[in-house]
Amino acid sequence: MNYVYCNKCGKGFYSGEDSLSIIKKDGLTVQYFSCPYCEERYHVFTADARMQALIEQRKAVQLKIKAAFAKKFREKAIRKYEKELDQIKRQQKKLMPELKAAGEKILKGEFQ
């Protein structure tokens, strides 16, 4: 949990995974949390089918890397997995601005 201050009312509160809310709209899943005092909403993460697929790929590659270290694979094999992981991260980073904008638009449109 993190202690945060609301930009709108200035009051502090704890925010964590248990305080996340989700909106599913137009093929997007938008995660956010709200100030318990003024109900100002804060965007956390937005995913679509492409991002969700990348998240699953990333988890799979991270498990491969962990297993490769545990089983003492050759360094070349581990580097191959790490290169694949970096490529996935780049794809996610490229998608993030577009998804964040769409998620924030949904949050504003949904509640105003």
Secondary structure, DSSP 8 states (H G I E B T S, - for coil): -EEEE-TTT--EEEE-GGG-EEEEETTEEEEEEE-TTT--EEEEEEE-HHHHHHHHHHHHHHHHHHHHHHTT--HHHHHHHHHHHHHHHHHHHHHHHHHHHHHHHHHHHHH-
